[in-house]
Amino acid sequence: MPASALMVLATFLFASMGVCVKLASSLYGTGEIVFYRSLTGALMLFVVSRMRRGTLATPVPGMHFWRSLTGTTALSMWFYAIGNLPLATAMTLNYMSSVWMALFLIGGAVALGTTQVDGKVVATVLLGFAGVALVLRPTMDHDQLWHGVVGLISGMIAATAYLQVTALGRAGEPEYRTVFYFSLCGMVAGGLLAPLTGGFHAHSWKGAALLVAVGLLATSAQLLMTRAYATGRTLVNASLQYLGIAFAFGYGVLVFNDPVTMMALAGMVLIVGAGVAATLLRTKVTSQADMTTTMMES
C-alpha cells in the first residue's frame, strides 16, 4: 500500500479512536482509558514481534524510557482534553505538535550556530498560535480554558516525543519495539493515574468494547503512520496527517452534535497551514544541517 494511503488510513483510525475515547470518558477516568489502551497495545505488539520473529530486547533502553515518558504524558493529557472538549478542538490542539517541532529544531540549530533565525519560521509560529486563539475562543466562552490549555500542552510534549521517535529510528529500532515500550510505560502511568481520576470501574459490555476499540485503533494507527513516514515523503505525509482534523470535525458534528462556528473553522485552517509550513521549513533546516555535517566530516 502506498505511503499516502497508509497515512490517510492512519488519520481516519486516530479520529475514530478519538470518538471511542470521548464515549469512554463518560464511563471511565483518564487513567483507566490510558491503562487499557496501553494494555491492548502491548499485547498487540507482542504478537506482532512474534509473527515477525523479532526481539523486544533493545540496546538503547534509555532512549526508549524518555520517548515513552514524554509520549505517555502527552497521551494522558490528550485523552483528558478529548473527554472535556469538542472532538475537533482537542484533535486540532494536539496537531500543533508540528509547529512546536519546527520551533524546537530551529531553536536548537540556532543555538548550535548552524543557521540564522528565519522570518518565515517566526511567521509560521505566530500563524499557528493565532489559529489556537481562534479555536479556543468558543471554548473560553464555555469556561473550559483549562481543558484547552491541557490540549495545547499535550501537543507541545508530543513534539518532543516525535523527535525521540525519529532518533530511535535512526538508531535502528523497529517501529513495533518503539510502540511496545511506549505501551508498557502507558500501562504503568495509567495504573498510577487511575486512582487520581476516579479509580478502576466495573465493566459493562459497552465500556469494555470501547476500551478495546481505543487500543486496537490507536495501535494500528501508530504502526501505519510509522510505516508511512518510513517509506513516504515527509512533507506529503505531514500534509495528509491533517486530514485527521477533518475526520474529527465530521465525527464531532455527526456523533456529538458539536457546534460549527466560523471562528473555530478559521482557526483550524490557520493551524493546518502553519503545520504544513512548519514541516516544510523543518525539512529544509534538517537538510542544511545534514549538508553541514557532511562537509565537516569530509
Secondary structure, DSSP 8 states (H G I E B T S, - for coil): --HHHHHHHHHHHHHHHHHHHHHHTTTS-HHHHHHHHHHHHHHHHHHHHHHTT-----S-HHHHHHHHHHHHHHHHHHHHHHHHS-HHHHHHHHTTHHHHHHHHHHHHHHHHTSS---HHHHHHHHHHHHHHHHHHHHHHHTT-HHHHHHHHHHHHHHHHHHHHHHHHHHTT--HHHHHHHHHHHHHHHHHHHGGGGT------HHHHHHHHHHHHHHHHHHHHHHHHHHHS-HHHHHHHHTHHHHHHHHHHHHHH-----HHHHHHHHHHHHHHHHHHHHHHHHHHHHHHHHHHHH-
